[in-house]
Amino acid sequence: MNEEYLHRLEQLETRLAFQDDTIDQLNQEITAQGAEIARLKTQLGLLVKKFKELQPSQIASQAEETPPPHY
């Protein structure tokens, strides 16, 4: 019976080692995704700022210059 407990303990230690490795990999992926999201938010903020800086007359003149597709 002692051998059975040792075998079960070994299995549990092996599973724990794999779980620790998986948790580390997931943590690295989440950290990388967080950095990517922060970078994308910054880029989106810059695009919104540039879009708001466009003067309405520029937008209207561009619309007037381009004929509709049905012409």
C-alpha positions, 0 to 999 in steps of 0.5 A, spaced: 500 500 500 505 504 501 508 503 494 501 505 491 501 512 495 508 513 492 505 512 485 499 517 486 504 522 490 508 522 483 502 523 479 500 529 483 507 532 483 507 531 475 500 534 474 502 540 478 509 541 474 505 541 468 499 546 471 505 551 473 508 551 466 501 552 463 500 558 468 506 561 466 505 560 459 498 563 460 501 569 464 506 571 459 500 571 453 496 575 457 501 580 459 503 580 451 496 581 450 495 587 455 501 591 452 498 590 445 491 593 447 495 599 450 499 600 444 492 599 440 489 604 444 494 609 443 494 609 436 486 609 436 487 615 440 491 619 435 487 617 429 481 620 433 485 626 435 487 627 427 480 626 425 477 631 430 482 636 427 480 635 420 476 641 419 468 640 416 470 644 410 475 639 408 470 634 409 465 637 405 470 639 399 472 632 398 465 630 398 463 635 393 469 633 388 468 626 388 462 624 384 457 619 386 458 612 384 452 612 380 454 617 375 
